[in-house]
Amino acid sequence: MTGQDVNLARPELRTAYVAAMARTAAAVTVVTTDGLAGRFGQTVSAATSVTADPPTLLVCLYRTTSVAEAVRANGCFAVNVLGPDQRGVSDTFAGRGGAAGRYVFDEGWHTVRTGSPVYPSVPAAFDCVLSDSLVVGTHVVFVGRVIAVESTEAEGLTYRDRGYGRHIPEPN
């Protein structure tokens, strides 16, 4: 069977896919950008490492959002990996507090190299220049070349089954 033989409009496959992806734990991040196209941020669970040589990661954003348009135009973004005490930040940038506060960055945010906002005391933050993008269905995959990193010993926040959680390591 080839990709052309697959019926991509099967609603039952989409429903099963969404349910299965909800069972997959992911790091909770806020992807931010700043530049001539504006300052924006969005809560994202689709962010992952691509390679360490050179340090590169990817994020997936819904293609018609202001954030996706700004990342493309600004040519940079930061990935802020949130901790359990930063659930409120996640909710804000997911739009759960209403549209008015969605892109509000208080005085605690800072920048590293690209000008993209980085939240203080996050477990990890990756400052990236945009190196490539690819439209896939409803989303844009942005590939970023990491040019600066900040990290702490803070625990990471996860998202699974439509709820927040924490990683609990198994004993060795």
Backbone hydrogen bonds, N-H to C=O, Kabsch-Sander energy under -0.5 kcal/mol:
donor,donor_aa,acceptor,acceptor_aa,energy
5,D,2,T,-1.3
6,V,2,T,-0.7
6,V,3,G,-0.5
8,L,6,V,-1.0
10,R,7,N,-0.8
13,L,10,R,-0.5
14,R,10,R,-1.7
15,T,11,P,-2.4
16,A,12,E,-2.2
17,Y,13,L,-2.7
18,V,14,R,-2.7
19,A,15,T,-2.1
20,A,16,A,-2.4
21,M,17,Y,-2.7
22,A,18,V,-1.6
23,R,19,A,-0.7
23,R,20,A,-0.8
24,T,21,M,-1.5
25,A,23,R,-0.6
26,A,159,Y,-1.4
28,V,157,L,-2.3
29,T,27,A,-0.6
29,T,44,V,-2.1
30,V,80,N,-2.0
31,V,42,Q,-2.8
32,T,30,V,-0.5
32,T,78,A,-2.4
33,T,40,F,-2.1
38,G,35,G,-2.0
40,F,33,T,-1.9
40,F,38,G,-0.5
42,Q,31,V,-2.0
43,T,93,F,-1.7
44,V,29,T,-3.0
47,A,45,S,-1.3
48,T,58,L,-2.2
50,V,56,T,-2.8
51,T,56,T,-1.5
53,D,54,P,-0.6
56,T,51,T,-2.6
57,L,144,G,-2.2
58,L,48,T,-2.8
59,V,142,F,-2.1
60,C,46,A,-2.1
61,L,140,V,-2.2
63,R,138,T,-2.5
65,T,62,Y,-1.6
69,E,65,T,-2.1
70,A,66,S,-2.4
71,V,67,V,-2.8
72,R,68,A,-2.1
73,A,69,E,-2.2
74,N,70,A,-3.6
75,G,71,V,-2.1
76,C,71,V,-0.5
77,F,128,C,-2.0
78,A,32,T,-2.3
79,V,126,F,-2.4
80,N,30,V,-2.3
80,N,78,A,-0.6
81,V,79,V,-0.7
81,V,124,A,-3.0
82,L,28,V,-2.7
82,L,80,N,-0.6
86,Q,83,G,-2.3
87,R,84,P,-0.9
90,S,86,Q,-1.8
91,D,87,R,-2.7
92,T,88,G,-2.5
93,F,89,V,-2.4
94,A,90,S,-0.9
95,G,92,T,-1.4
96,R,91,D,-2.5
97,G,91,D,-0.5
98,G,95,G,-1.3
101,G,98,G,-0.6
102,R,99,A,-0.9
104,V,101,G,-1.5
105,F,103,Y,-0.6
106,D,104,V,-0.6
109,W,106,D,-1.4
110,H,118,V,-2.5
118,V,110,H,-3.2
122,V,119,Y,-0.9
124,A,81,V,-1.0
125,A,150,E,-2.7
126,F,79,V,-2.1
127,D,148,A,-2.8
128,C,77,F,-3.1
128,C,126,F,-0.5
129,V,145,R,-2.2
130,L,75,G,-2.3
131,S,143,V,-3.0
132,D,143,V,-1.5
134,L,141,V,-1.8
136,V,134,L,-0.5
136,V,139,H,-2.8
139,H,136,V,-2.2
140,V,61,L,-2.8
141,V,134,L,-3.1
142,F,59,V,-3.2
142,F,140,V,-0.7
143,V,132,D,-2.9
143,V,141,V,-0.5
144,G,57,L,-3.2
144,G,142,F,-0.5
145,R,129,V,-2.9
146,V,55,P,-2.2
146,V,144,G,-0.7
147,I,127,D,-3.2
148,A,127,D,-1.3
150,E,125,A,-2.3
152,T,123,P,-2.1
157,L,82,L,-2.7
158,T,165,G,-2.5
159,Y,26,A,-2.1
160,R,163,G,-2.7
161,D,22,A,-3.9
163,G,160,R,-1.2
165,G,158,T,-2.0
167,H,156,G,-0.6
